């Protein structure tokens, strides 16, 4: 019976750790403790307290079977863990080979720790309940210890695969490699560019939001002898991340989409964000092509400092490549594409000025690679929504603008400007903007101010709602039109009472579980 009880406790500890590992995976395997994880631990400790109360009640009836009491002690914790795993995780744990290796190390550590604690409970003749408490308290640290132990092996494996990808790219002498980076718009520009370039070239682009060394290494595996263009999305959370990828993969074309106050907790400042993204341009050789989004003031500054002879600053309204007679409707965008002296009428289902910026970045690269205006216009007509990035969905009489992936001040402004084009009642669901560093409160206050000029109904979710609400109210917004919810699930459940046919709902962002 003792063995069964120990196994039950060990399994419970592993289940407890799954959530901690999930949060660590969401935050890029950082060892730091974040708010969501602390809330999870507090909930777990409360569940343990309920277990103590159950045991206390049983003891009042002189219940003496210790192993039954121990299992009873764990029941509230087990229920809490299972409910959390089933209901709370918006982004579940992605089981990879790395995670499996991680679990093996963690399980060994957990069993060793529990065995040692059980031995101490027998040796000291103290209640095992005290030691079970200690085990649960140490669980977050054991998760991190397992990560530290396996890190050297993981770095070796990652470096091996990354160097294999580098070698393969070096062997592709005629392959055109395009790197895209920025605070926002990377995936959208990549998808738009891949669609347009596919009219004239065999293209491979990194899938989804793969923008890390390992993600790009996987993407390189898709390259074949017939591939002519490889488009890589390059992400970064600190200075040096872009340089590591760009210097190794050696793109001949570099595209900067936009700079905003994002990832400031890891970058430190907007100036450091600019330095980090500019590493892509610094990695280009003297014959490289650098394309900058001239609609973003910070990117324009980066263009001004660039010494490359082949540099281009894009603009919607003027330049060698631009859009004339722009008409944006709720159904899409119509415009005349102008490339030099050539003009073609174009249409796309994409909406919003930001998407036009993205299109012109892609068109500029296409022109640089020798594509003609007719092929480019055919590609523009084939463009599809990038999921969760100003994606328009119609359901049950309601128009949904899904911009839930974005969480930065520039993207939020663009989304709200897009919403303002609609004539129907406009509803905004927003959880605020994170990773704004010291300016996070200011950013969310200003977002509330911007929302006040667009939203007929403001649905605020989570702890950042206070700053959003203050920005709304200080702008003269009617407080009765503000609805607050603790979490996204509550807000979604209440949609049936909040929304009505004809409404336009903007999902402004969707924070991951670690916030």
Steps between C-alpha positions, in 0.01 A plus 500: 500500500788736578637446149160580345473819702853605396422436135177704525688790656778481240245504215327800659831683523569434132153627407565811709823557310335476156346846545833646617673350197219630276557855627877466460449383142276801428765738632778347292634271775590795719578414863315805631178483704203672335165611637294215357732242649487664842119504484510132410719421800278699735196308375687176556591595856137588573401155368757346736347697785160351418669160511625578851149595603364168368764313698419704811132411467586131458723512808210635708326169432814311611565383144835320521582369151786740416526404135130568443540835673802578283305426182211710634754774565600493131149485350437880494844556344437231240163652409656848475782378276271304269251787466786740425647270235164448331351849517755775556776444251425693178831382357555140614840347551656406167655158547829496312809283524649773717204490737518120523869517598409770746226283654738208546744717699220664696339163585830362629554810715142486631522133594835555670368801690184322607693189602735711708214688662315177576813361663533815712139469614570147624840584648385813686162350592329817382178490302551434130257785437773751588730349242233483231453873555875550452492296181224710351673821609820391327328384180557828306868486595530136395351594162775757456772270632404243235523772238847604620625141505385425146594842353854400386358202310225713344746767390715231339201351314372842387844608381540174309172546310559871442849440358357229276250757365779755450705246305203415277434867423868561423483219244203666323704737286209637294251534784369851578461539877273769641498593869207683664504650847325770703284545809186408307381394155771239439268206438255704292776641276653154466170345390420784262848487350488122459168525312619774266843352431343160431363647176856494360714287731508174693468629857550349844401713800533417869154381612271655763703729726819293487764766564754344738821316403333161550184604316701625205716185503180298457392729215829444315412130478222595256747644248556284191717529191219687322457764772597847379400721795509436874315748722594500867318678782752602767378565854686648796452564869838658565798655323703236317211266411460633145876516445542136597253385234581753229877455513461124477227477234634795295189654339559716192185706564400653833155642579413709807122503556457737792629591846280533809534484877481121520716250693630791708536271802777316319631772264489776760412794275361586156849611400629150579213352297616708204860389553394137520289510183764696309734201544327351195616791284851481646518132399440580130804521273577811295277379214207419726156656465355674807128584502356726771137584582490877457159521670673438835705795629748283689561282194551814293777597740658159442482562124675836542796340678530211252810531279408227249470616141196276440260634759131579451254693718143398425204737513133454424454846350820562305817339372606264225249246637178642645120465511268753340123547520487288814145390592460292814163340572376241743531243221860572406726755335511642145799701377717581202846353536764732354849368422700764320290605201285183503161491672265207561164481679519259794260357753551297814279370777751636756386815681672774695781743423745275677437221250568746217835575663570127508400456135729780384794353692444169322447669161825695542691175554325343201604793281855466627498135392386595150127422507272690264194696610251255347636201692507707818137611458392138446671408825333784689156376394580155646594631844328333796461613859781410736321332794431729796651806329215729390322188380134567415255225598121512469288282727140513624443847359808640673817619328813406695832674442744254652821685586561285805862415416626857520581666831685822428403867494538549124305184411224597744466845342481347152233252614290778654537713187378202298202454732407868457422435131190299593161668535351241739522494878867448584605275790863466615628216716843585639734350760759776480860506380776321689879504487495880495754519782482817707267656243241221517251706705540800270458285187177347630366835617558643152338191349191572711500857370516373140221246564273777628481658154403177324324248724128510572552224755835428673551153646807504726653174615757433772721703730601760240138607474548767770738706286290448189188612686673809639603602148143449379333689786751787499412548131134550586389144417172393662591250778172314444636387163800331666469132590767332716588129527769317694600277212434436133281197565253706701486761223443240229225333703322835528514576126145375457380774739729773367498461121216531255458447126675766296770570757867519410721338765872579512709243687786736569740247649517172686764475770666162554467307825819638656337843549 
